[in-house]
Amino acid sequence: MEIKISSLSVTECGPLKDVKIDFNDSEKGIPQSVTVLGGANGTGKTTTLELIFSLFDLFKLPPKIKFDPSDPM
């Protein structure tokens, strides 16, 4: 099973107040195969990843990778 996320809209979740993140390739209009989240500390990178992985749990979808935000790596 392959899942591609085209966008994520978030309202009032941690540092993300009213955000829409578009994961589509701007030229092709389809979800990109790789997306890099970058930004200063406290801007919502981890919150974004936690929201995406929560969707897997909500819909009982098996993610291809395991993510534990509490793991210090």
C-alpha positions in Angstrom: 0.0 0.0 0.0 1.3 3.4 -0.9 0.0 6.6 0.7 0.8 10.0 -0.6 -0.2 13.1 1.4 -0.9 16.2 -0.8 -1.5 18.7 2.0 -2.0 19.1 5.7 -4.1 21.8 7.3 -3.7 22.5 11.0 -5.5 24.9 13.3 -4.3 25.5 16.9 -2.0 22.6 17.5 1.2 23.4 19.4 3.2 26.1 17.6 1.0 25.6 14.4 -1.8 28.1 14.7 -3.4 28.3 11.2 -1.2 26.5 8.7 -1.6 24.6 5.4 1.4 22.7 4.3 1.4 21.7 0.6 3.4 18.6 -0.2 2.7 18.8 -3.9 5.3 19.4 -6.6 4.5 22.9 -7.8 5.2 22.0 -11.4 3.6 18.6 -11.7 0.8 19.1 -9.1 1.3 15.7 -7.6 2.7 14.8 -4.1 6.5 14.8 -4.0 8.3 11.6 -3.2 10.5 13.3 -0.6 9.8 16.3 1.5 12.2 18.1 3.9 10.9 20.0 6.9 13.2 22.7 8.0 13.0 25.6 10.4 14.1 27.1 13.7 13.5 25.4 17.0 9.8 25.6 18.1 8.3 26.2 14.7 6.4 22.9 14.4 8.5 20.4 12.6 8.1 17.7 15.2 4.4 18.6 15.6 3.9 18.1 11.9 5.5 14.7 12.0 3.5 13.7 15.0 0.2 14.7 13.3 1.1 12.7 10.2 1.9 9.6 12.2 -1.3 10.1 14.3 -3.2 9.8 11.0 -1.7 6.4 10.4 -2.9 5.3 13.9 -6.3 7.0 13.5 -7.0 5.1 10.2 -5.1 2.0 11.3 -2.6 2.3 8.5 0.7 0.5 8.8 3.5 3.1 8.3 6.6 1.9 6.4 8.8 3.4 9.1 8.5 3.6 12.8 8.7 7.1 14.5 8.9 7.7 18.2 9.1 11.4 18.9 10.3 10.7 22.5 13.3 8.8 21.2 16.4 11.0 21.7 18.1 9.2 18.7 
